[in-house]
Amino acid sequence: MRITTPFTRESTAADIVAGVDLSGRRAIVTGGASGIGVETARALARAGAEVTLAVRNTEAGHRTAADLSATTGNEAIDVRHLELADRDSVAKFASDWQGPLHILVNNAGVMAEPLTRTREGWEHQFATNHLGHFGLAVGLHDALERAGDARVVSVSSSAHLRSGVVFDDIHFERREYEPWSAYGQSKTANVLFAVEATRRWAADGITVNALMPGGIRTALQRHHEGNAEFEAVAKDFAWKTPEQGAATSVLLAASPLLTGVSGRYFEDCDEAAPNVPPARDGVAAHALDPAAAALLWEVSLELLAR
């Protein structure tokens, strides 16, 4: 049965946590110093959670932490360095974590950037958006299990409709690089992670869901600002505010309405219906394919082990 909630695309993160008490719960938000990450962290802090901002730029992280404390009255805001495209940074972050972890919001990302490779030769969007978050979640598995009822939130995008994971050339070593296809592949991987993690981790008390936050004007679009084609589309797009864009993430992270729900893809605070082309909403069948999800898990483990 498809899950729906009383919330809508106009709902804000603050609406989601109204009356929710997260006291005693610990949360990590990657990319928590910009865009919807800030508002996701703010809502969790407002509900009483101890929030860690996992960020590349710790100076910006500390400025954000001060703002969050000032606006929520919650002083339990921590800042830790994390570079998702650097597996050593990911491993260190996970190994340094002490105690249980109740909420992990895999929010950070890059979008449709020019071709960039990591030192391993991995395509940077796949490395950042999927492999970094995959390695982080796997590295924090024991902490999540220790919590007893942990939630992992995987921020995907409707761009997953553009491409499944192309397993025979994930890193564009033979095919021509196309920024949006690479982004779409990485966003499909975010959903497939939720599918396979649900199968593997359900018995550990860990639920994992993915979501499309909606279109929000943030630094995520920095590679396309001023591009005539992008701006023509953007002019008529139904943009959300960052507070609205964070709502579905916070719903999956904190709402009692989602207790026990796992392995699904949400948009506008409801579980998405199947995509029917040429519509640009809903969830593609390739993103929920259990065989692809299982294969991606094994491929990801192999890549990170090299």
C-alpha positions in Angstrom: 0.0 0.0 0.0 1.3 3.4 -1.0 2.0 5.6 2.1 0.5 9.1 2.3 0.7 11.7 5.1 -1.3 14.8 6.1 1.6 16.9 4.8 2.0 18.4 1.3 4.6 20.0 -1.0 3.9 23.3 0.7 4.7 21.9 4.2 7.9 23.0 5.9 10.4 21.1 8.0 9.1 23.0 11.0 5.6 21.7 10.3 6.9 18.2 10.3 8.5 18.4 13.7 5.7 20.3 15.4 4.9 18.3 18.5 7.8 15.8 17.9 10.3 15.2 20.7 13.7 14.0 19.6 15.4 14.6 23.0 18.1 12.0 23.6 18.4 11.2 19.9 21.6 11.8 17.9 21.6 12.9 14.3 24.2 13.5 11.5 23.3 15.7 8.5 25.9 15.6 5.7 26.1 18.9 3.9 24.4 20.5 6.9 26.0 23.9 6.4 24.1 24.9 3.1 20.9 24.6 1.3 18.2 22.2 2.6 20.8 20.6 4.9 20.7 23.7 7.1 16.9 23.5 7.4 17.0 19.8 7.9 19.4 20.2 10.8 17.4 23.2 12.1 14.2 21.2 12.3 16.0 18.2 14.1 17.6 20.6 16.5 14.3 22.4 17.2 12.8 19.0 18.1 15.6 18.5 20.6 18.1 16.2 18.8 21.8 16.4 19.2 22.9 17.3 15.7 26.3 16.9 14.0 26.9 18.8 10.8 29.2 16.7 8.6 30.7 19.3 6.2 33.6 20.0 3.9 34.0 23.6 5.1 34.1 23.5 8.9 34.3 27.4 9.1 30.9 27.6 7.4 29.8 24.7 9.5 30.6 26.6 12.7 28.7 29.7 11.5 25.7 27.5 10.7 25.9 25.8 14.1 25.9 29.2 15.8 22.8 30.2 13.8 21.1 26.9 14.6 21.7 27.3 18.3 20.5 30.9 18.3 17.3 30.1 16.4 16.4 26.8 18.2 17.9 27.2 21.7 19.6 23.9 21.2 23.3 24.1 22.1 24.0 20.4 21.2 25.2 21.2 17.7 28.5 19.7 16.7 30.6 20.3 13.5 32.9 17.6 12.0 34.9 17.6 8.8 33.8 15.2 6.1 34.9 15.0 2.4 32.6 12.4 0.8 34.8 12.0 -2.3 37.7 11.0 -0.1 37.3 7.5 1.3 39.9 8.1 4.0 37.9 11.1 5.3 34.8 9.0 5.3 36.5 6.1 7.1 37.9 8.5 9.7 34.6 10.1 10.3 32.9 6.8 10.9 35.7 5.4 13.1 35.8 8.5 15.2 32.0 8.3 16.0 31.3 7.1 19.5 28.1 5.8 20.9 24.7 5.2 19.2 23.4 7.1 16.1 19.7 7.4 15.7 19.4 9.5 12.5 21.7 9.7 9.5 20.6 12.1 6.7 22.7 11.6 3.6 22.0 15.0 2.2 25.2 16.4 0.7 25.7 16.3 -3.1 26.9 17.7 -6.3 24.8 18.2 -9.4 25.6 17.9 -13.2 29.1 19.2 -12.8 31.9 19.1 -15.5 33.8 15.8 -15.6 35.9 15.5 -12.5 37.6 12.4 -11.2 38.8 11.4 -7.7 42.3 10.1 -7.2 41.0 6.6 -7.8 39.7 7.7 -11.2 36.0 7.5 -10.0 33.6 9.9 -11.6 33.1 12.6 -9.0 29.3 12.7 -8.8 29.0 9.0 -8.3 31.9 9.1 -5.8 30.3 11.9 -3.8 26.6 11.3 -4.1 26.7 7.5 -3.7 30.0 6.0 -2.8 30.8 8.5 0.0 27.4 8.1 1.6 27.4 4.4 1.1 30.8 4.1 2.9 29.6 6.4 5.6 26.4 4.4 6.3 28.2 1.1 6.2 30.9 2.5 8.5 28.3 3.7 10.9 26.2 0.6 10.8 27.2 -0.6 14.3 26.3 2.8 15.8 23.0 2.8 14.0 22.3 -0.8 15.2 23.1 0.3 18.7 20.4 2.9 18.6 17.8 0.2 18.3 15.4 2.1 16.0 17.7 4.1 13.7 16.7 5.9 10.5 18.8 6.5 7.4 17.6 9.1 4.9 19.0 9.1 1.4 18.4 12.3 -0.5 17.9 11.4 -4.2 16.2 13.4 -7.0 13.7 13.2 -9.8 16.9 13.2 -12.0 17.1 9.5 -11.2 14.6 9.1 -14.0 17.4 10.1 -16.4 19.6 7.0 -15.9 19.9 3.7 -14.1 23.3 2.6 -12.9 25.3 1.7 -16.0 27.2 -1.2 -14.4 29.5 -1.8 -17.4 30.8 1.8 -17.4 29.9 3.5 -14.1 32.7 6.0 -14.3 32.4 7.0 -18.0 35.7 5.4 -19.0 34.3 4.3 -22.4 31.1 6.3 -23.0 31.0 10.0 -23.6 30.5 12.0 -20.3 27.2 13.7 -20.0 26.7 15.7 -16.7 23.0 15.1 -16.3 23.2 11.3 -17.0 26.0 11.1 -14.5 24.0 12.9 -11.9 20.9 10.8 -12.7 23.0 7.6 -12.3 24.2 8.7 -8.9 20.7 9.6 -7.8 19.4 6.2 -8.8 22.1 4.7 -6.7 20.8 6.6 -3.7 17.4 4.9 -4.1 19.0 1.5 -4.8 21.0 1.9 -1.6 17.8 2.3 0.4 16.3 -0.9 -1.2 19.3 -3.1 -0.4 20.0 -1.6 3.0 16.4 -2.4 3.9 16.9 -6.1 3.0 20.2 -6.3 4.8 19.6 -4.2 7.9 15.9 -4.5 8.8 16.7 -7.1 11.4 19.1 -4.6 13.0 16.3 -2.1 13.7 17.5 0.2 10.9 15.1 1.7 8.4 16.3 3.3 5.2 14.3 5.5 2.8 15.0 7.8 -0.2 13.4 10.9 -1.3 13.1 13.7 -3.9 13.2 17.1 -2.0 11.8 19.1 -4.9 13.5 21.9 -6.7 15.1 24.5 -4.5 17.4 27.3 -5.6 20.7 26.6 -3.8 24.4 26.3 -4.5 23.6 22.9 -6.0 22.8 24.7 -9.3 26.1 26.6 -9.3 27.4 24.9 -12.4 24.3 26.1 -14.4 23.7 29.7 -13.1 23.5 31.9 -16.2 23.1 29.0 -18.6 20.3 30.1 -21.0 18.7 26.7 -21.4 18.7 26.1 -17.6 17.4 29.5 -16.8 14.6 29.2 -19.4 13.4 26.0 -17.7 14.0 27.5 -14.2 11.8 30.5 -15.0 8.7 28.5 -15.1 9.6 25.8 -12.5 7.6 25.5 -9.3 10.5 26.1 -6.9 10.3 25.3 -3.2 11.8 27.3 -0.3 14.7 25.6 1.5 12.3 25.1 4.5 9.8 23.3 2.2 12.6 21.4 0.4 13.8 20.0 3.8 10.3 18.8 4.8 10.4 15.3 3.2 13.9 14.6 4.6 12.7 15.6 8.0 9.5 13.5 7.6 11.6 10.4 7.0 14.1 11.2 9.7 11.8 12.2 12.5 8.0 11.7 12.0 6.3 8.9 14.0 4.1 8.5 10.9 7.1 6.7 9.2 7.9 4.3 12.1 8.9 0.9 10.6 8.7 2.1 7.0 11.7 1.2 4.9 13.0 0.8 1.3 10.7 3.4 -0.3 11.0 6.6 -2.2 9.1 9.7 -1.2 8.3 13.1 -2.8 6.2 16.0 -1.5 5.8 14.2 1.9 4.1 11.1 0.4 5.5 7.9 -1.0 5.9 8.4 -4.8 3.8 6.6 -7.3 5.4 4.7 -10.2 6.7 7.1 -12.9 4.7 7.1 -16.1 6.8 8.7 -18.9 7.0 11.4 -20.0 6.1 12.7 -16.6 9.0 13.9 -14.5 7.6 12.8 -11.1 7.2 9.4 -9.5 9.8 6.7 -9.1 11.4 4.7 -11.9 11.2 0.9 -11.8 15.0 0.8 -12.3 15.5 2.6 -9.0 13.6 -0.1 -7.1 15.0 -3.1 -8.8 16.2 -5.5 -6.1 18.7 -7.2 -8.4 20.3 -3.9 -9.3 20.3 -2.9 -5.7 22.1 -6.1 -4.6 24.6 -5.7 -7.4 25.3 -2.1 -6.6 26.0 -3.0 -3.0 28.6 -5.6 -4.0 30.2 -3.2 -6.6 30.4 -0.4 -4.0 32.0 -2.7 -1.4 34.6 -3.8 -4.0 35.4 -0.2 -5.1 35.9 1.0 -1.5 38.0 -2.0 -0.7 40.6 -1.3 -3.4 
